[in-house]
């Protein structure tokens, strides 16, 4: 299994890049968001990868963070969601946006992805709602890949391809869990609070989430 590649960008296609890893070229399919963030030809890039093998097909898919790779795995577990649809969703929303949309049951956000209709978006939101809390709680561990490759043609440096996930989300969820809230309730409240204030720190997220969780009336 090929889990990660670091190499020189040799070619950029509409939905894939060719990475030259010490003389071996790997075609890696990526989302539009990842493609836009990758460095130019002749520069070094690093991607976590998922290899799909079928009788008539062998394809690599690349992701800038482990969180995005994990969301790809989870999204493609839903019936009707193939690799292309998963990349479209991640390209439209990013992994953090997917986390928030599913935690909130916001199927309309998922429909922003090309090719994802109302029925499929609702199925994704329904089937994955219980998996969002676990993925949100490990966002801080989904660091971007920053490595170099030993090649005589390129200076050993790598450009970041995505901003690191915020630590405030898992910290706020942990605090709410300590207060006795269920993972699903905590995830929904934190997701809604972060959607309203994306730059909020941990204390602010906790306060906002507690207000949302407070009994109404």
N, C-alpha and C positions, 0 to 999 in steps of 0.2 A: 504494500500500500504506500502510495506517495502522499505524505501528509503536509509537506511544505517544500517550496522551491525558492531559491534565491539565485537570480541571474540577471543578465543584461537584456533589456528590451530590444529585440532585433526587428520586430515588426508589430504594428498595431492594426487590427482589423476592426470591423464594425462592432463585433461582440466578443473579440478574443485578442490575446496578445501572444506573440511567439517569444518565449524566454530562452535565451542561450545560456545553459548551465554547463560551463566548462566544455563547450563544444557540442553539447547535445541540445537540440531544440525541442522545447515542449510547447504545444499549443494549449493555452489555458483560457477557458471561457469565463468572462467576468460580467458583472452588472454594469449598467451605464454609469452609475455613481462611482464605482471602483475604477472604471476606465478613465473617467475624467480626472481622477486624482492620481493616477499612475504617472511616473516620470516619462520623459520623451525617449525617443530611440537613442540607443547607445548608453543609457543610464541604467543604474542598478535598481531592481525592484524585488520585493519579497512578498510571497503570498502563501497563506495556508491553502491547502488543496483538498478536494474530494474527488476521488476517481470512481467513475461510473462505468461498469463493465457489463455489457450484454452480448448476446450471440453475434449481433451485427454492428456493435458500436463500442468504442472505448473512448471516453472523453474526460478531460480534467476540468474542474471548476475551481476558480480561485477567489479567495476572500482576504481582506486586509486584517481582520481580527478573528480570534477564535469564537467570539460571540456570534459574528455573522455566519461563520461556518456552521455553528450549532443550530442557528435559526434555519439555515438552509436544510439541514438534516431533518429538523422537526417539521418544517413546512412541506417538504416532499413526502412526509409520512401521511399526509392527508390525501384521500382519494381525489384524483383529478388535478392534483398539483404536481407537475413535472418540474424538471430543473429549469426550464425556460420561464415558467410562471413564477417559480421561487425567486429567480434572479430579477424578474420584473418587479416583484413586490419589494425586495431588498433594495433595488435601484431607486424605486420611487420613495420609499420611507426611511431606508437605513435600518439597521438592527434595533436601535433604540426606539425609533418610530413604530416598528413592528411590535416591539414589546408593549408600548403604550396602547396601541390600537387594540391588541388582543386582550390585554388586561382590562380595558374599558369595554370590550365587546363592540368596538366601533368598526363595523363592517364597511361603512362608507369610506373610511380612510383606506382600507385595503383595496377598494374599487378604483383608487387613483392609479393603480398599476395597470399598464396596458394588457388587455386580454383577460382581465379578472372581472367577471360579471357579478351581479348581485347574489346569485345562488351560491357560487363558489366562495365569494367573500364571506357570506354568512356561515357556510360550512366550516371555513377556516377558523372564524371567530368562535364558533360553538365547540369545535373539536379540540382547540388548543388553549381554551381559556384556563384550564387547570395547569398547563405547562408554563404559562407566562411567568408566574411568581418565581419559579425556580431559576429561570433564565435571567430575570431581572435582578435576582439576588446575587448573581455572579458577574454582573456587568463590569465590576472593577477589575476582574481578572482577565477581561478580554482586551489585552493590550495590543497595540498595533505592532506589526512586524518591522523591526529596524535592524537590518543586518547588512553585511557587506559581502562581496564575493571577490575572490582572488583572481583577477584577470588582468593581463598586461595592458589591455586597451582602455580600461576605465578605472578611474580613481575609486578606491573602496569606500563608497558611501551609499546610503540608501535614503530615499526621500519618504517621509511619512505619507501614507495614503488615506488616512482618516483620523479624525480627532479621537483621543482615547475616551472611553466611556466614563461618565462621572461616578465618583465614589459616593456621592450623596444619596443616590437611589438605593443601593444595597444597605447603606448605613441606616437610612430612614426605615426601610422595611424591617431590618433587624430590631430597631427600637420599637416599632409597632408590634412585632411578634412578642417581644419581651413584655409588652403591656397586655398581651392576651388576645390580640386580634389574629384572625385566621390569615394564612398566606394569601388567599384569594382576595379577601377584603383589604388587606394591607396593600397588595399590588394595585388594585383598582384605585384606591385613594391616593397612593403615591404617584401613579401614572397621571391621574387627573390634576394633581397639584403641580407636577412637573410640566404638564402641557400648558398650564396657565402661567407658570414662572420658570422657564427653562434654565435660568442661571441661578436659581435658588440653591443655597447651601443646605447642609443636613438639618440644622435646627429649623430653618424656614420651611423645609419640606415636611418635617414632622408636625409643626404647628398647623400648616395648611391641611395636611392629611387628617389630623385629629378633628379639625373643624368639619371636614367632609364626612367623617365617621360619626360625629356627634348625633344623637337622636334628634330627629326633627319634631317640631311642635312644642 
